[in-house]
Amino acid sequence: MAAAPSQPNSAQSAPPRPVPNPWLIAIAVMLATFMEVLDTSIAAVALPYIAGSLSATNDEATWVLTSYLVANAVILPASGWFALRFGRKRFLITCIIIFTVSSFACGAATGLALILIARAVQGAGGGALQPLSQAILLESFPPQKRGMAMAVFALGVVVAPVLGPTLGGWLTDTYSWRWAFYINIPIGVFAIFMISRYVEDPPYIKTARPGKFDGIGLGLLGVWLGCLQIILDKGQEDDWFGATWIRWATTILVISFVAFIVRELRHKQPLVDLKIFRHRNFTIGCLLIGLFGAGIYGLITLLPLFYQELMGYTAFAAGWAVSPRGIGAICAMPAIGYLTAKMDNRYLIAFGFALFGAASLWFGEVNLSIGQWSFLWAILISGFGSGCVFVPLSTTAMAFLKNEEIGNASGLYNLFRNIGGSIGISVVNTIVTRHAQVHRTELSGSLSAARLSVQGAMQGIQHYLGAQGASPTTAVQRSYGLLNQALDAQARLWSYVDDFRYMALACFACVPIVFTLKKAVRKGPAGAAH
């Protein structure tokens, strides 16, 4: 009996578990983020090959992306609740396992239905990886060092979309499109090992009581996000509101969105705590990260599309041409991570948007005579500018939140970035298609057959074709065909120029918005809790 009291004493005297190095935690969670973001862009390059292999059309193959993005978007804002309910570490590892196993299923799929199901499951598993990783990073470092932590996180979020097309093109051309999914398996296994070893839940996670699961809230969230993503993905193909189904989908979107907001604001323990938007920095930060997502994903879409469509590059060559953006972002991270703790972050964010806008203006000088590396410096500058925006904006948006609020906030913050990216991709594609028609009409007005310059050009082409052995009739027909091709190419070129210039205007318009943020105090650990 005398030995009984000694048991708690011996337990109390046991040495505490050593606190892991926060940089090991940063590497562990960055692996998960890198894998998830990489897969979003790497699969886009392989779509034509997936369609051919699975006997599907290109339109049907785009659902490989849409199914992933819808499931991903639904889980993003709900990740905070799941982390509180099941434990953040356990939930994160479970999501990585789901993502890794479904990646194998995507690669092994033998039909379109199978790969769509696997991609939806993969999106659900990957939806929580970004917000959970960001929350763990922000809580693992003191406020004055969060800039460096977010610089590491940004390597996954900013660099992965740039490497995706290049790596995806190389894997698809060299091996098979299936390896665009199989590559996730070793990364996922290593991420699980690192997180199991170095990541621990904070005390408030272990004692959290998130309440009953809000199934109605999740259902409304899934409906409006699903409608939004499908409209953005298919709107241009079906003439936007000219299509009856898009008008109905928009009506459902608005009704479910309003119902979701009312539900979450009135529910005692909501799935997504929307009251977090009472913080001015977080609200403005979400707006800016949405605009930033539209800009960077729009640019990532436009440049490879231009190289492939108008310059005749392969997917790998186009990805290789834009890959220096990753170098620019990597070069920015150490400097920005250091400067975020030394100066007002608003100046860094404004500088980043200005750089991105300047690079977009530079891209607006594009023509059909450029070489593969003509825009090397513009691409490097755009990558550097993206690093200047992402890191300080993340730390400033979260600077005034308590640790208990960061998990929920991270899900919403990343949701705004993803929605902004989807809107940006949809907008730039719409501008390219519709402005090409406008410019074709304008250019064709200067090609009147009565103009001597046009007659001289046509005669020169016909003379050249005749010298190559074409009959007079064939030479005339082919000369008109070549003129039509040149007209299409020039009209398409000017639509890209319009896109780049609009993007520059949007970036410059963000600069004054940046200064509506409150300056984050960085004098000590309490600075982030104001």
C-alpha positions as CSV (number, residue, x, y, z in Angstrom):
1,M,0.0,0.0,0.0
2,A,2.9,2.3,0.7
3,A,4.1,2.0,-2.9
4,A,0.9,3.4,-4.4
5,P,1.5,7.1,-3.8
6,S,4.9,6.8,-5.4
7,Q,3.4,6.1,-8.9
8,P,2.1,9.6,-9.6
9,N,5.3,11.0,-8.2
10,S,7.4,9.0,-10.5
11,A,5.2,10.0,-13.4
12,Q,5.6,13.6,-12.5
13,S,9.3,13.3,-12.2
14,A,9.6,11.6,-15.7
15,P,11.5,13.9,-18.1
16,P,9.2,15.8,-20.5
17,R,9.3,14.9,-24.1
18,P,11.8,17.2,-25.9
19,V,10.2,19.8,-28.1
20,P,11.1,19.1,-31.8
21,N,13.1,21.6,-33.8
22,P,10.5,23.8,-35.5
23,W,12.4,23.6,-38.8
24,L,11.9,19.8,-38.8
25,I,8.2,20.5,-38.4
26,A,8.3,23.0,-41.2
27,I,9.9,20.4,-43.6
28,A,7.4,17.8,-42.5
29,V,4.3,19.9,-43.3
30,M,5.8,21.5,-46.4
31,L,6.1,18.0,-48.0
32,A,2.4,17.5,-47.6
33,T,1.6,21.0,-49.1
34,F,4.1,20.6,-51.9
35,M,2.6,17.2,-52.9
36,E,-1.0,18.5,-52.9
37,V,-0.3,21.8,-54.8
38,L,2.0,20.0,-57.3
39,D,-0.7,17.5,-58.2
40,T,-3.2,20.3,-59.1
41,S,-1.0,21.6,-61.9
42,I,0.8,18.4,-62.9
43,A,-2.4,16.6,-63.9
44,A,-3.4,19.5,-66.2
45,V,-0.5,18.8,-68.6
46,A,-1.5,15.1,-68.8
47,L,-5.2,15.7,-69.7
48,P,-4.9,15.0,-73.5
49,Y,-3.0,11.8,-72.8
50,I,-5.5,10.7,-70.1
51,A,-8.3,11.3,-72.6
52,G,-6.6,9.2,-75.3
53,S,-5.7,6.4,-73.0
54,L,-9.2,6.1,-71.4
55,S,-11.1,6.6,-74.7
56,A,-12.6,9.9,-73.5
57,T,-13.0,13.3,-75.2
58,N,-11.0,16.3,-74.0
59,D,-14.1,17.8,-72.5
60,E,-14.8,14.7,-70.5
61,A,-11.2,14.6,-69.4
62,T,-11.4,18.1,-67.9
63,W,-13.7,16.6,-65.2
64,V,-10.5,15.0,-63.9
65,L,-9.6,18.5,-62.8
66,T,-13.1,19.6,-61.8
67,S,-13.9,16.7,-59.6
68,Y,-10.7,17.2,-57.7
69,L,-11.2,21.0,-57.3
70,V,-14.8,20.6,-56.1
71,A,-13.9,18.1,-53.4
72,N,-10.8,20.0,-52.5
73,A,-12.7,23.3,-52.1
74,V,-15.4,21.7,-49.9
75,I,-12.9,20.3,-47.3
76,L,-10.7,23.4,-47.2
77,P,-12.9,25.6,-44.9
78,A,-14.2,22.6,-42.9
79,S,-10.7,21.4,-42.1
80,G,-10.6,23.4,-38.8
81,W,-13.6,21.6,-37.4
82,F,-12.3,18.1,-38.4
83,A,-8.9,18.9,-36.8
84,L,-10.6,19.9,-33.5
85,R,-12.8,16.8,-33.6
86,F,-10.2,14.1,-34.4
87,G,-6.9,15.8,-33.5
88,R,-4.9,17.8,-35.9
89,K,-2.0,15.4,-36.2
90,R,-4.2,12.3,-36.6
91,F,-6.4,14.1,-39.2
92,L,-3.4,15.3,-41.1
93,I,-1.9,11.9,-41.3
94,T,-5.2,10.4,-42.3
95,C,-5.6,13.0,-45.1
96,I,-2.1,12.2,-46.5
97,I,-2.9,8.5,-46.4
98,I,-6.1,9.1,-48.3
99,F,-4.3,11.4,-50.8
100,T,-1.5,8.9,-51.4
101,V,-3.7,5.8,-51.8
102,S,-6.1,7.6,-54.1
103,S,-3.1,8.9,-56.2
104,F,-2.2,5.2,-56.8
105,A,-5.8,4.5,-57.7
106,C,-5.7,7.5,-60.2
107,G,-2.6,6.1,-61.9
108,A,-4.0,2.6,-62.0
109,A,-7.5,3.6,-63.3
110,T,-8.7,1.7,-66.4
111,G,-11.7,3.9,-67.2
112,L,-13.0,7.5,-66.9
113,A,-15.5,6.7,-64.1
114,L,-12.8,5.1,-62.0
115,I,-10.3,8.0,-62.3
116,L,-13.1,10.6,-61.6
117,I,-14.0,8.8,-58.4
118,A,-10.4,8.5,-57.4
119,R,-9.7,12.2,-58.1
120,A,-12.7,13.2,-56.0
121,V,-11.4,11.1,-53.1
122,Q,-7.9,12.6,-53.7
123,G,-9.3,16.1,-53.6
124,A,-11.1,15.4,-50.4
125,G,-7.9,14.1,-48.9
126,G,-5.8,17.0,-50.2
127,G,-8.2,19.7,-49.2
128,A,-7.1,19.9,-45.6
129,L,-3.3,19.6,-46.3
130,Q,-2.7,23.3,-47.0
131,P,-4.7,24.9,-44.1
132,L,-3.5,22.3,-41.5
133,S,0.2,22.7,-42.6
134,Q,-0.1,26.5,-42.5
135,A,-1.7,26.4,-39.0
136,I,0.9,24.1,-37.7
137,L,3.7,26.3,-39.0
138,L,2.3,29.5,-37.6
139,E,1.9,27.9,-34.2
140,S,5.3,26.2,-34.1
141,F,7.2,29.5,-34.5
142,P,7.1,32.6,-32.3
143,P,5.4,35.7,-34.1
144,Q,8.7,37.4,-34.8
145,K,9.9,34.3,-36.7
146,R,6.7,33.5,-38.6
147,G,8.0,35.2,-41.7
148,M,10.7,32.7,-42.2
149,A,8.3,29.9,-41.5
150,M,5.9,31.1,-44.1
151,A,8.8,31.5,-46.5
152,V,9.3,27.7,-46.2
153,F,5.6,27.1,-46.6
154,A,5.6,29.3,-49.7
155,L,8.1,27.0,-51.4
156,G,5.3,24.5,-51.6
157,V,2.5,26.8,-52.5
158,V,4.3,29.1,-55.0
159,V,7.0,26.9,-56.5
160,A,4.9,23.7,-56.9
161,P,2.5,25.2,-59.5
162,V,5.5,26.3,-61.5
163,L,7.3,23.0,-61.4
164,G,4.0,21.0,-62.0
165,P,3.7,21.6,-65.8
166,T,7.5,21.0,-66.4
167,L,7.6,17.8,-64.3
168,G,4.2,16.7,-65.6
169,G,5.3,17.2,-69.2
170,W,8.6,15.3,-68.7
171,L,6.9,12.4,-66.9
172,T,4.2,12.1,-69.5
173,D,6.5,12.4,-72.5
174,T,9.2,10.1,-71.0
175,Y,7.1,7.5,-69.2
176,S,3.3,7.7,-69.0
177,W,0.6,10.1,-67.6
178,R,0.1,7.5,-64.8
179,W,3.5,8.6,-63.3
180,A,2.0,12.1,-62.8
181,F,0.0,10.4,-60.0
182,Y,2.5,7.7,-58.9
183,I,5.1,10.3,-58.0
184,N,2.9,11.3,-55.0
185,I,3.5,7.9,-53.4
186,P,7.1,8.3,-52.1
187,I,6.5,11.9,-51.2
188,G,3.4,10.9,-49.2
189,V,5.1,8.0,-47.4
190,F,8.0,10.3,-46.4
191,A,5.6,13.1,-45.2
192,I,3.7,10.6,-43.0
193,F,7.0,9.5,-41.4
194,M,8.1,13.1,-40.7
195,I,4.7,14.2,-39.3
196,S,4.4,11.1,-37.1
197,R,7.8,11.8,-35.7
198,Y,7.9,15.6,-35.2
199,V,4.4,17.0,-35.2
200,E,2.4,17.2,-31.9
201,D,-1.0,18.6,-31.1
202,P,-1.1,21.8,-28.9
203,P,-3.0,21.6,-25.6
204,Y,-6.1,23.4,-26.9
205,I,-6.5,20.8,-29.6
206,K,-6.4,18.0,-27.1
207,T,-9.1,19.6,-24.9
208,A,-11.2,21.0,-27.7
209,R,-15.0,20.3,-27.8
210,P,-16.1,21.2,-31.4
211,G,-19.6,20.1,-30.8
212,K,-22.0,18.1,-33.0
213,F,-21.1,17.8,-36.7
214,D,-23.0,20.3,-38.8
215,G,-24.1,18.2,-41.7
216,I,-26.4,20.8,-43.1
217,G,-23.7,23.3,-43.1
218,L,-21.3,20.9,-45.0
219,G,-24.1,20.1,-47.5
220,L,-24.8,23.8,-48.2
221,L,-21.0,24.4,-48.5
222,G,-20.6,21.5,-51.0
223,V,-23.6,22.7,-53.1
224,W,-22.5,26.4,-53.6
225,L,-18.8,25.6,-54.0
226,G,-19.6,22.8,-56.4
227,C,-21.9,25.0,-58.5
228,L,-19.3,27.8,-58.5
229,Q,-16.4,25.5,-59.6
230,I,-18.5,23.9,-62.4
231,I,-19.7,27.2,-63.7
232,L,-16.2,28.6,-63.8
233,D,-14.9,25.4,-65.4
234,K,-17.6,25.1,-68.1
235,G,-18.9,28.6,-68.5
236,Q,-16.8,29.6,-71.5
237,E,-17.6,26.4,-73.3
238,D,-21.3,26.9,-73.0
239,D,-21.5,30.7,-73.5
240,W,-21.9,31.6,-69.9
241,F,-25.4,32.9,-69.1
242,G,-26.5,32.1,-72.6
243,A,-26.9,28.5,-71.4
244,T,-30.0,27.6,-69.4
245,W,-28.2,25.2,-67.1
246,I,-25.7,27.9,-66.1
247,R,-28.5,30.3,-65.1
248,W,-30.1,27.5,-63.0
249,A,-26.7,26.6,-61.5
250,T,-26.1,30.3,-60.6
251,T,-29.6,30.5,-58.9
252,I,-28.8,27.4,-56.8
253,L,-25.3,28.8,-56.0
254,V,-26.8,32.1,-54.7
255,I,-29.5,30.4,-52.6
256,S,-27.2,27.9,-51.1
257,F,-24.5,30.5,-50.4
258,V,-26.9,32.8,-48.6
259,A,-28.4,29.8,-46.6
260,F,-24.8,28.7,-45.7
261,I,-23.9,32.1,-44.3
262,V,-27.2,32.4,-42.3
263,R,-26.7,28.8,-41.0
264,E,-23.1,29.3,-39.9
265,L,-23.7,32.7,-38.3
266,R,-26.7,31.4,-36.3
267,H,-25.4,28.0,-35.3
268,K,-24.0,27.7,-31.8
269,Q,-21.0,25.6,-32.9
270,P,-20.7,26.0,-36.7
271,L,-18.7,23.9,-39.1
272,V,-17.0,27.2,-40.3
273,D,-16.7,30.1,-37.9
274,L,-17.5,33.1,-40.1
275,K,-17.1,35.5,-37.2
276,I,-13.4,35.4,-37.9
277,F,-14.0,38.1,-40.5
278,R,-14.5,40.6,-37.7
279,H,-10.7,41.0,-37.9
280,R,-9.9,43.6,-40.5
281,N,-6.5,42.3,-41.4
282,F,-7.9,38.8,-42.0
283,T,-10.8,40.1,-44.1
284,I,-8.6,42.3,-46.3
285,G,-5.9,39.6,-46.4
286,C,-8.5,37.1,-47.8
287,L,-9.5,39.7,-50.5
288,L,-5.9,40.3,-51.5
289,I,-4.9,36.6,-51.5
290,G,-7.9,35.9,-53.7
291,L,-6.7,38.6,-56.2
292,F,-3.2,37.2,-55.9
293,G,-4.5,33.7,-56.6
294,A,-6.3,35.0,-59.7
295,G,-3.1,36.7,-60.9
296,I,-0.6,33.9,-60.4
297,Y,-2.9,31.1,-61.6
298,G,-4.0,33.2,-64.6
299,L,-0.3,33.8,-65.5
300,I,0.6,30.2,-65.0
301,T,-2.3,29.3,-67.4
302,L,-1.6,32.0,-70.0
303,L,2.1,31.6,-70.7
304,P,2.3,27.8,-71.4
305,L,-1.0,28.1,-73.4
306,F,0.6,30.9,-75.5
307,Y,3.8,28.9,-76.1
308,Q,1.9,25.7,-77.1
309,E,-0.9,27.3,-79.1
310,L,0.9,30.1,-81.1
311,M,4.5,29.0,-80.9
312,G,4.0,25.3,-81.4
313,Y,5.9,24.2,-78.3
314,T,5.4,20.8,-76.7
315,A,4.0,20.6,-73.2
316,F,7.5,19.9,-71.8
317,A,9.1,22.8,-73.7
318,A,6.4,25.2,-72.7
319,G,6.7,24.1,-69.0
320,W,10.5,24.5,-69.3
321,A,10.2,28.0,-70.7
322,V,8.2,29.2,-67.7
323,S,10.1,27.3,-65.1
324,P,12.4,30.2,-64.1
325,R,9.5,31.7,-62.2
326,G,10.3,29.0,-59.6
327,I,13.9,30.2,-59.4
328,G,12.6,33.8,-58.8
329,A,10.4,32.7,-56.0
330,I,13.1,30.6,-54.4
331,C,15.5,33.6,-54.5
332,A,12.9,35.8,-52.9
333,M,12.1,33.5,-49.9
334,P,15.2,33.9,-47.8
335,A,15.3,37.6,-48.2
336,I,11.5,38.1,-47.6
337,G,11.5,35.7,-44.7
338,Y,14.2,37.8,-43.0
339,L,12.7,41.2,-43.9
340,T,9.2,40.3,-42.6
341,A,10.6,40.5,-39.1
342,K,12.4,43.8,-39.7
343,M,10.1,46.1,-41.6
344,D,6.4,47.0,-42.2
345,N,5.1,44.1,-44.2
346,R,2.7,46.3,-46.1
347,Y,5.6,47.8,-48.1
348,L,6.8,44.3,-49.1
349,I,3.3,43.3,-50.2
350,A,2.8,46.5,-52.2
351,F,6.3,46.0,-53.8
352,G,5.4,42.4,-54.7
353,F,2.1,43.4,-56.4
354,A,3.9,46.2,-58.2
355,L,6.6,43.8,-59.4
356,F,4.0,41.3,-60.6
357,G,2.2,44.1,-62.4
358,A,5.4,45.3,-64.1
359,A,6.2,41.7,-65.2
360,S,2.6,41.5,-66.7
361,L,3.2,44.7,-68.6
362,W,6.4,43.2,-69.9
363,F,4.6,40.1,-71.1
364,G,2.2,42.4,-72.9
365,E,5.0,43.1,-75.4
366,V,4.7,39.6,-76.6
367,N,4.9,38.8,-80.4
368,L,5.2,35.8,-82.7
369,S,8.9,36.3,-83.1
370,I,10.0,35.7,-79.5
371,G,12.4,32.9,-78.5
372,Q,12.1,30.4,-75.7
373,W,14.0,32.7,-73.3
374,S,12.9,36.1,-74.5
375,F,10.9,36.7,-71.3
376,L,13.4,35.1,-69.0
377,W,13.8,38.2,-66.8
378,A,10.1,39.0,-66.8
379,I,9.4,35.4,-65.6
380,L,12.1,35.7,-62.9
381,I,10.6,39.0,-61.8
382,S,7.1,37.6,-61.6
383,G,8.4,34.7,-59.4
384,F,10.2,37.1,-57.1
385,G,7.1,39.3,-56.9
386,S,4.9,36.3,-56.0
387,G,7.3,35.6,-53.1
388,C,7.1,39.2,-51.9
389,V,3.3,38.9,-51.8
390,F,2.6,35.5,-50.4
391,V,4.9,35.4,-47.3
392,P,4.2,38.8,-45.7
393,L,0.5,38.8,-46.7
394,S,0.1,35.4,-44.9
395,T,1.8,36.6,-41.7
396,T,0.0,40.0,-41.7
397,A,-3.5,38.5,-42.3
398,M,-2.9,36.1,-39.3
399,A,-1.0,38.5,-37.1
400,F,-3.9,39.5,-34.9
401,L,-5.4,36.1,-34.4
402,K,-5.2,33.8,-31.4
403,N,-3.7,30.4,-31.9
404,E,-7.1,28.9,-31.4
405,E,-8.4,30.8,-34.4
406,I,-5.6,30.1,-36.8
407,G,-6.9,26.6,-37.8
408,N,-10.3,27.9,-38.9
409,A,-8.7,31.0,-40.4
410,S,-6.2,29.0,-42.5
411,G,-9.0,27.0,-44.1
412,L,-10.9,30.1,-45.2
413,Y,-7.7,31.9,-46.3
414,N,-6.6,29.1,-48.5
415,L,-10.2,28.8,-49.8
416,F,-10.1,32.4,-51.0
417,R,-6.8,31.7,-52.8
418,N,-8.1,28.7,-54.5
419,I,-11.4,30.4,-55.5
420,G,-9.4,33.4,-56.8
421,G,-7.3,31.0,-58.8
422,S,-10.3,29.3,-60.4
423,I,-11.8,32.7,-61.2
424,G,-8.5,33.9,-62.7
425,I,-8.2,30.9,-64.9
426,S,-11.7,31.2,-66.1
427,V,-11.4,35.0,-66.8
428,V,-8.2,34.8,-68.7
429,N,-9.5,31.9,-70.9
430,T,-12.7,33.8,-71.6
431,I,-10.7,37.0,-72.6
432,V,-8.5,35.0,-74.9
433,T,-11.4,33.4,-76.7
434,R,-13.7,36.4,-77.0
435,H,-11.1,39.1,-77.7
436,A,-9.7,37.0,-80.4
437,Q,-13.0,37.3,-82.2
438,V,-13.1,41.1,-81.7
439,H,-9.5,41.5,-82.9
440,R,-10.2,39.3,-85.9
441,T,-13.0,41.5,-87.0
442,E,-10.9,44.7,-86.5
443,L,-7.9,43.2,-88.4
444,S,-10.0,41.8,-91.3
445,G,-11.2,45.4,-92.0
446,S,-7.6,46.3,-93.1
447,L,-7.4,43.3,-95.5
448,S,-9.6,44.7,-98.2
449,A,-8.8,43.1,-101.6
450,A,-8.9,46.6,-103.1
451,R,-5.8,47.6,-101.2
452,L,-2.6,47.5,-103.3
453,S,-0.5,46.3,-100.3
454,V,-2.9,43.3,-99.9
455,Q,-2.8,42.6,-103.6
456,G,1.0,42.7,-103.7
457,A,1.2,40.3,-100.7
458,M,-1.2,37.8,-102.3
459,Q,0.6,37.9,-105.6
460,G,3.9,37.3,-103.8
461,I,2.5,34.3,-102.0
462,Q,1.0,32.9,-105.1
463,H,4.2,33.4,-107.0
464,Y,6.1,31.5,-104.3
465,L,3.6,28.6,-104.3
466,G,3.7,28.4,-108.0
467,A,7.5,28.1,-107.9
468,Q,7.0,25.2,-105.5
469,G,4.9,23.4,-108.2
470,A,1.4,24.4,-107.2
471,S,-1.1,25.0,-110.0
472,P,-2.5,28.6,-110.4
473,T,-5.8,27.6,-108.9
474,T,-4.2,25.7,-106.0
475,A,-1.8,28.6,-105.4
476,V,-4.8,31.1,-105.1
477,Q,-6.7,28.8,-102.7
478,R,-3.6,28.1,-100.5
479,S,-2.7,31.8,-100.4
480,Y,-6.1,32.7,-99.0
481,G,-5.7,29.8,-96.5
482,L,-2.3,31.1,-95.4
483,L,-3.7,34.7,-95.1
484,N,-6.6,33.3,-92.9
485,Q,-4.1,31.5,-90.7
486,A,-2.0,34.6,-90.2
487,L,-5.2,36.6,-89.4
488,D,-6.2,34.1,-86.8
489,A,-2.7,34.1,-85.2
490,Q,-2.5,37.8,-85.0
491,A,-6.0,38.1,-83.5
492,R,-5.2,35.5,-80.9
493,L,-1.9,37.2,-80.2
494,W,-3.7,40.5,-79.4
495,S,-6.1,38.7,-77.1
496,Y,-3.1,37.5,-75.1
497,V,-1.7,41.1,-75.0
498,D,-5.1,42.3,-73.7
499,D,-5.0,39.6,-71.0
500,F,-1.5,40.5,-69.8
501,R,-2.4,44.2,-69.6
502,Y,-5.6,43.6,-67.7
503,M,-3.6,41.5,-65.3
504,A,-1.1,44.3,-64.8
505,L,-3.9,46.8,-64.1
506,A,-5.4,44.4,-61.5
507,C,-2.1,44.1,-59.8
508,F,-1.5,47.8,-59.6
509,A,-5.0,48.3,-58.3
510,C,-4.1,46.0,-55.3
511,V,-1.3,48.3,-54.1
512,P,-3.6,50.9,-52.5
513,I,-5.7,48.2,-50.9
514,V,-2.6,46.8,-49.2
515,F,-2.3,50.0,-47.1
516,T,-5.8,49.5,-45.6
517,L,-4.2,46.6,-43.6
518,K,-3.2,47.4,-40.0
519,K,0.6,47.4,-39.4
520,A,1.5,44.2,-37.5
521,V,3.4,44.7,-34.3
522,R,6.6,42.6,-34.0
523,K,8.1,43.6,-30.7
524,G,7.7,40.3,-29.1
525,P,5.6,37.1,-28.8
526,A,2.6,39.2,-27.7
527,G,2.7,41.2,-30.8
528,A,0.5,38.9,-32.7
529,A,-2.2,38.8,-30.2
530,H,-3.3,42.4,-30.4
